[in-house]
Amino acid sequence: MATYLIFHEVDDVDHWLSSPVRTQEFSKLGVAHRTFVDPGGSNRVGLILEIPDLDAFEAFMQTDAAAEAMKQDGVHPDSLVLLREG
């Protein structure tokens, strides 16, 4: 099981938090996640992901379905930073 920290910017933090899309897509891959928001009020958000199959996750992230999910959640893909637990 790999643990990752991901952060990125979104259009609307409240929309991103309340959207079921992330949970629906991650659950298909067996990925558990926790969400975080910037207490300073910016549109930067974060996730801790527990990823059981990194290859499957990375393959999914390259799909149209992943791009559509990010679009629905207002994610700015160009701001995405992925950190692996060391």
Buried (B, 14 or more C-beta within 10 A) or exposed (E): EEEBBBBBBBEEBEEBBEBEBBEEBBEEBEBBBEEBBEEEEEBBBBBBBBBEBBEBBEEBBEEEEBEEBBEBBBBEEEEEEEEEEE
